[in-house]
């Protein structure tokens, strides 16, 4: 049960961090975009930026 709680907490914190990074990505300039995309891909390598 402890392992399950740890994994759920880790998953929730990842989701929270991803939502913050996605919000920053919308507002970011070119130089900052690359850094933010790097952080997003570190958390979720399969994530693709939605087409505009």
N, C-alpha and C positions, 0 to 999 in steps of 0.2 A: 504494500500500500504506500509505503514511503517513496519508493521509486516512481510510482504513478504520480504522486503529488509533485515531486521534483520535475518530472517531465511536463506536466501540465503548466506549472509555473514558468518553466523555460519557454514553452510554446506561447503562453500568453504574453510574456515579455518580448518575445520575438515579434509577435503580431503588433504589439504596441509600438515597438521601435520602427517597424516597417511603415506603419501609418504616419509616424512623425517624419521619416525620411522621404516618403512620397509627397507629403505636404511641402517639405523643403525643396524637393526636386521641381515642383511646379513654379516656385518663385526664383529658382537659382539662375545665375548667369552661366556662361559657357565654362569658365574655369572651375567654378564650384560644382557644376553638373557632373564632371568627371569624377570628382572625389565622392560625391553622393552616390553616383551609380556604382562605384567601387564598393562602397559600404553595403549597398543593397545586394549586390551580387555575392558578397561575402556571406550574407545571411541566407540568401535565396538565389542560388546560381541559375536556376531555370526561369527566373522572372524576366519578362520582356516588357519594355516600355510601351504603353498603349499608343496606337496610331492616333494622330490628331485629326 
